[in-house]
Amino acid sequence: MSNNKIIIDCDPGHDDAMAIFLALGNSNIELLAVTTVVGNQTLDKVTHNARAIMEFVSANDIPIAAGCSRPLVRTIQTAPEVHGTTGLDGTHLPEPKLPIDQRHAVDLIIDTLKSHPPKTITLVPIGGLTNIALAVRKAPEIVELVKEVVLMGGGYHTGNRTAVAEFNILIDPEAAHIVFNETWPITMIGLDLTHQARPDDQIMETIAALNTPVSDFVVESLNYYTAGYRRRNGYTDHAPVHDLCAVAYVIDPSIMETIKAPIDIELQGALTTGMTVTDFRHPAKADCHTQVATKLDNPKLWDMFIASLKQLAK
């Protein structure tokens, strides 16, 4: 596996933190920048959390930039019922001192893409798509510079915020519409895939046994996340760790099965706004630029994640 340069656009969020840890602890990933966007919590809170996460693992030389504080058109929706009032409730991180890059996230994304050879950087948005949409509107030429967009969002059968719409897409469907209708290659890692990404008791015990500051944070974070998931949904299993999957795919695409299919975003449906409408009726044409992840090797995912946690402890 080759070294993969990525930009993570995120809204931390418990599962965003796990995605960042996986990226930082894996030798096949070079994390070039972290950008933040309103989503799981307000922009100020998720930017604070991104700074705290990066400083916690001594990733002090990677630029962090704050992006859009609201969706393109719609009113702000956050998810305090999932991630709490801070976005990382149930965890304890020191107050960060890490500075924020003075550029807007959109400009950091554009500048980073233009400062590297074409087709060498993968965009990994794991929150709403507002920053990515504005970046491609401000600098349309980046479509030809991006290697791939690997996003956590959507779902070809199910939703979570509504019956058919996933949170990251629903909070800014106009932005999602812009991103999906550009011609860059897109891999949609939606709920149909991420609901397979669950730890079990043995995996949690293995993580706890690492007995490092990072593993302790992971345990308290996922325990909080799962407790809320069980309370809201009446389930007994562990909560799926959605955002982890996007970084895992970049590291090793063989961890998932994918199907090429056209995808578009519903913007006007009374019951279906934010739906990622995926057309499986016919084999995708050769020029189809979108694909969906369908099946996950879950044991391999957690082996990969645990290996990153061990690396971060060195």
Disulfide bonds with the S-S distance in Angstrom:
none
